[in-house]
Amino acid sequence: MKYIIGLILCASLFFSLPVRAESSDPHEELVHFAAHVGTSYMISTMLFGFTHKAIGLTQNDSLEFSIFTTLVLGLVYKDMEAINNRSQGIPGLGKSMLYNCIGVTGTIFTVKAFEF
């Protein structure tokens, strides 16, 4: 569990800085960033609370489940977006998944800081 948290923290801190906008409009890029980070944070925090409080999993198991499920949902979303746009490959996958990792990192900090 510590290795997963460390890996997500490193990815969030070191790889979020060099990400550049694909579009020339920085406002559009900030909206994209906020949408991914906020949605990932909301989904992972709600999944953690549900699995920890309602189902009764341990804190670490709930955190692992919420991290994995949130990132898989983000991947499925990007895949469905690529299918609907009929594009080759998945454009912006790395950037979007990085933004999702930043949202999940917020959940980790919230859980560890407030000890649910």
N, C-alpha and C positions, 0 to 999 in steps of 0.2 A: 504494500500500500504506500509506503514511504517513497518507493522508487517511482510509482505512478504519479504521485503528487509532485515530486521533484522534476520529473520529465515534463509535466504540463506547465509547471512554473517556469522552467528554463525556456520552453518553446514560447510561452507568452511574453517573457521579458526580452529574450534575445532576438526573436524573429519578428516581433511586431513593429520594430522601428524601420527596417528596410522595405517594408511593403509600400508600394507606390500605387497610386490610382491608375486604373485602366482608362478612365475617362478624364477629360480635361477639367471637369467641374469638381472642385474639392468638396462642395456641399453635398453632391450626390454620393461621394465616397464616404463622407461622415455619416450620412443617413444609412448607408449600407452597413457600415461598421456598427452603428448603434442598434440597428435591427438584429444583426446576428448576435452581438454580445448580450443585449437585453433579453432576447428570446431564449438563448442558451442558458442564461442565468436563471430565468424564470422556470424553465422546464426542469433543469437539474435540481433547483432548490425545492420545487414542489414534489418531484419524484423522491428526493431525499426525505422530506417530511412525511410523505405518505408511507414509504417503506419502513422508515424508522419508528414512527409513532403508531400508525394504523396496523401495519403488518407485524411489527415487532422485531425486525432485523437489527443486528448490532450496528453501531455507528459506522464502522469501517465497511461492513457489507453493504449497507445502504448507500454509502458514498461511492463505492465501486460500481454498484448497480446504476446509480443515477448518472455517473460520469460516462459509463459505457453506453447506456441507453440514449443519452443526449447526443453523444457524438455519432452514434449510428443513425439516429433520426436526422441529424444534420447532413450526413452523407446521403441518405435516402432522398432527402429534399433536393439536394443538388443534382442527384441522378435523375429524378423526375423532372426537374427544371430543364435539364439537357435533353431529355426525351421529348418534352413538349416543344422545345425550340428546334428540334431536329438538327442539333449540332454534333459535329464529330468531337468526341471526347467531352470532358466536363470543364468548360471554361471557368476560371476563377476558383477551382476546387481548393487549392492550397490556401488561398487567402481567406475564403469563407470558413474553412475548417480551423484556421488559425484564430479567426474571430470567435468561433465557437469554443475553442480552447480557452480563450481569455474569459468568456462568460462562465465556463466551468470552473476556472481558477477563482472567480469571484465567489462561487458557491463554496469551494473548499475553504476560502478565507472566512466566509460567513459561518460555516459549521464549526471550524476550529476556534474562531474568535468568541463565539457565543455559546459553544458547547450545548447544543440542542439536547 
